[in-house]
Amino acid sequence: MQIDLHTHSTASDGRLSPSDLVARAAEAGVEVLALTDHDGTDGLDEARQSAHDAGIRFINGIELSVTWNKRTVHIVGLNFNPDYAPLRAGIQSLQNFRERRAREMADKLEKSGIDGAYEGAKQFSGGKMLGRMHFANFLVDAGYAKNVRSVFKHYLVNNKPGHVTGDWATLEEAVGWITGAGGVAVIAHPARYKLTRTKLRKLIKDFISAGGQAMEVVSGSHDVNEMKTMACHADDFDLYASSGSDFHDPAFPWIKLGRLAALPPKCKPVWDLFL
């Protein structure tokens, strides 16, 4: 069964509308799909209806931004009630910070000689939530970088002109919002954080203490060895394993909807909890 539990739409920093994302997933043979936009659920209703029409099993999803040990990590929520009041309040607080961060990023870029970044990024967001990807698209379009990867390397990471330190939810808050809404909390793309083994296992322990149940083992940003390593960690801590492409944009051919490796045999699929 083709399952993809980590995708993004124009409701956050993806390039496809929720309905276009679902259509592309259907073409790829995806049978179970979660839309996991950053810090928001605005695209869920549209995606759910489109998935119903396409015969795809749809799972409510979100990717929450978290500050843990002075670094940003992401926690995916799956199969939750999006109307849960504490979750709604938490989302609003994260979106308020995103707006403040966007204006600060634009100010810092202006001081480095790049004018109009806020308005330019806004054009790529469709007037919705502003994220770093929207600034990256603006900087590529304006000729400051050749591609998105180059933007992040030279402008939007620590000690670069447009970097702004995150002030996100705590791990306990994010996991609590998801589990309180009846959902499953998942550590997103854990290998991407480049943590030492000791620090990664500390993150996992703190996550479990907060009520987390799963981690992404198969991810569009994990290579084969990283998948094997994450499968071992999931097995060590008796966590469920998730699988998601982290799809954002058809222009990024290295990340494709539904084109994911099978979970390693030792893994307990997270979808066993809700399918």
C-alpha positions in Angstrom: 0.0 0.0 0.0 1.3 3.4 -1.0 1.2 5.6 2.1 2.6 9.2 2.5 2.1 10.8 5.9 4.2 14.0 5.4 3.2 16.5 2.7 2.8 20.3 2.3 0.4 22.6 0.3 0.0 26.3 -0.4 -1.7 26.4 3.1 1.9 26.7 4.3 5.0 26.5 2.2 4.1 24.0 -0.6 3.7 24.9 -4.2 0.4 23.0 -4.9 -3.0 23.7 -3.6 -4.5 21.1 -1.3 -6.7 19.7 -4.1 -3.8 19.8 -6.6 -1.6 18.0 -4.1 -4.3 15.3 -3.7 -4.6 15.0 -7.5 -0.9 14.5 -7.9 -0.9 11.9 -5.1 -3.7 10.0 -6.9 -1.6 10.0 -10.1 1.3 8.6 -8.1 -0.9 5.8 -6.7 -1.0 7.0 -3.1 -3.7 5.2 -1.2 -3.3 6.9 2.2 -2.3 10.6 2.5 -1.8 13.1 5.3 -1.5 16.8 4.7 0.9 18.1 7.3 1.3 21.8 6.7 3.5 23.9 9.0 1.7 25.2 12.0 -1.7 25.3 10.4 -4.7 23.2 9.4 -6.3 25.6 6.8 -5.9 23.1 4.0 -7.4 20.1 5.6 -11.0 20.5 4.6 -10.2 21.0 0.9 -7.7 18.1 0.9 -10.2 15.8 2.7 -12.9 16.5 0.1 -10.6 16.0 -2.8 -9.2 12.8 -1.3 -12.8 11.5 -0.9 -13.5 12.2 -4.5 -10.3 10.5 -5.6 -10.8 7.4 -3.4 -7.8 8.2 -1.2 -7.9 7.6 2.6 -7.2 11.0 4.1 -5.5 11.6 7.5 -5.6 14.9 9.3 -2.0 16.1 9.7 0.1 19.1 10.9 3.8 19.8 11.3 4.4 21.8 14.5 7.5 23.9 15.1 9.3 23.2 18.4 12.2 24.7 20.2 14.1 21.9 22.0 17.5 22.5 23.6 17.9 25.8 21.8 17.4 24.2 18.4 14.3 23.9 16.1 12.8 20.4 15.6 9.5 19.5 14.0 6.7 17.3 15.4 4.1 15.9 13.0 0.6 15.2 14.3 -1.5 12.6 12.7 -5.2 11.6 12.9 -6.3 14.3 15.4 -9.3 16.5 15.9 -8.4 19.9 14.3 -11.2 21.7 16.4 -9.5 20.8 19.7 -9.4 24.2 21.5 -5.9 24.0 23.0 -4.5 23.0 19.6 -6.3 25.9 17.9 -4.8 28.3 20.4 -1.3 26.8 20.0 -1.5 27.1 16.3 -2.5 30.8 16.6 0.5 31.5 18.8 2.8 29.9 16.3 1.3 31.8 13.4 1.7 35.1 15.3 5.4 34.3 15.8 5.7 33.4 12.1 4.5 36.9 11.2 6.9 38.6 13.6 9.7 36.4 12.3 8.9 37.2 8.7 9.1 41.0 9.3 12.4 40.6 11.2 13.9 38.4 8.4 12.9 41.1 5.9 14.5 43.8 8.0 17.7 41.8 8.3 17.8 41.1 4.6 17.2 44.8 3.9 20.2 45.7 6.1 22.3 43.4 4.0 21.2 45.2 0.8 18.1 43.2 -0.3 15.0 45.4 -0.5 11.4 44.3 -0.7 11.9 40.8 0.8 8.7 40.9 2.9 6.5 41.9 0.0 8.3 39.6 -2.4 7.9 36.6 -0.1 4.3 37.5 0.4 3.7 37.1 -3.3 5.0 33.5 -3.2 2.8 32.7 -0.2 -0.5 33.6 -1.9 -1.2 36.0 1.0 -1.1 33.2 3.5 1.3 32.1 6.2 4.9 33.3 5.5 7.7 30.8 5.9 11.4 30.6 5.0 10.6 28.8 1.7 8.6 31.9 0.5 11.7 34.1 1.2 13.9 31.5 -0.6 11.6 31.6 -3.6 11.7 35.4 -3.7 15.5 35.4 -3.4 15.9 32.9 -6.3 13.4 34.8 -8.4 15.1 38.1 -7.7 18.5 36.7 -8.8 20.2 36.6 -5.4 20.7 32.8 -5.6 20.6 30.1 -8.3 18.3 27.7 -6.3 16.5 27.2 -3.0 19.3 25.1 -1.6 21.8 27.9 -2.2 19.4 30.4 -0.5 19.3 28.4 2.7 23.0 27.9 2.7 23.9 31.6 2.2 21.0 33.6 3.6 18.6 31.7 5.9 20.6 29.6 8.3 22.5 30.5 11.5 25.0 33.3 11.2 23.7 34.3 7.7 22.0 37.6 6.8 18.3 36.5 7.0 18.5 34.1 9.9 16.1 34.7 12.8 16.2 32.4 15.8 13.0 30.4 16.3 10.9 30.9 19.4 8.5 28.1 18.9 6.4 25.8 21.1 8.0 23.6 23.7 8.2 19.8 23.0 5.7 19.2 25.8 3.3 21.8 24.4 3.3 20.5 20.9 3.0 16.8 21.8 0.3 17.7 24.4 -1.7 19.6 21.8 -1.6 16.6 19.4 -2.3 13.9 21.9 -5.0 16.0 23.6 -6.7 16.2 20.2 -6.7 12.4 20.0 -3.8 12.2 17.6 -0.4 10.6 17.3 2.8 12.7 17.7 5.7 11.8 15.4 9.3 13.2 15.4 9.7 14.5 11.8 12.8 13.6 9.7 15.1 13.0 12.8 18.3 12.5 10.8 18.0 16.0 9.3 18.8 17.6 12.6 22.4 16.2 12.5 22.3 15.4 16.2 24.9 13.2 17.8 23.7 9.8 18.8 23.6 10.9 22.5 21.6 14.0 21.7 19.2 12.2 19.4 18.4 9.7 22.0 17.9 12.5 24.5 15.4 14.0 22.2 13.6 10.7 21.8 13.5 10.2 25.6 12.1 13.7 26.1 9.6 13.1 23.4 8.4 9.9 24.9 8.1 11.5 28.3 5.9 14.2 26.8 3.6 11.4 25.3 5.0 10.9 21.8 4.6 7.6 20.2 6.3 7.5 16.8 9.2 8.8 14.6 9.7 9.1 10.9 12.0 6.3 9.8 11.4 6.6 6.1 11.6 10.2 4.9 12.3 12.1 1.7 15.4 13.6 3.4 16.7 10.2 4.8 19.2 8.1 2.8 19.2 4.3 3.1 21.7 4.3 6.0 19.8 6.9 7.9 16.6 4.9 7.5 18.3 1.8 9.0 19.7 3.9 11.9 16.3 5.5 12.7 14.7 2.0 12.5 17.1 0.8 15.2 16.3 3.8 17.4 12.6 3.3 16.9 13.0 -0.4 17.9 15.2 0.4 20.9 12.5 2.8 22.3 9.5 0.8 21.1 8.2 3.7 19.0 6.0 3.3 16.0 7.6 4.1 12.6 6.2 6.6 10.1 6.8 7.2 6.4 6.5 10.5 4.6 8.0 12.2 1.6 8.0 15.8 3.0 6.8 16.8 -0.4 6.7 20.6 -1.1 7.2 21.3 -4.8 7.1 19.4 -8.1 10.3 21.3 -9.0 12.2 19.3 -6.5 12.5 15.9 -8.3 14.4 14.3 -5.5 11.3 14.2 -3.3 8.3 12.6 -4.9 4.9 11.9 -3.5 4.4 8.3 -2.5 7.7 7.1 -3.9 9.0 5.8 -0.6 11.0 2.8 0.5 9.2 0.2 2.6 9.6 0.4 6.3 12.4 -2.0 7.6 10.9 -5.3 8.8 11.5 -4.6 12.5 9.3 -1.5 12.4 5.8 -1.1 13.8 3.9 1.0 11.2 2.3 4.1 12.8 -0.7 3.6 10.6 -1.6 0.5 12.6 -2.8 3.0 15.2 -5.5 4.5 13.0 -6.1 2.4 9.8 
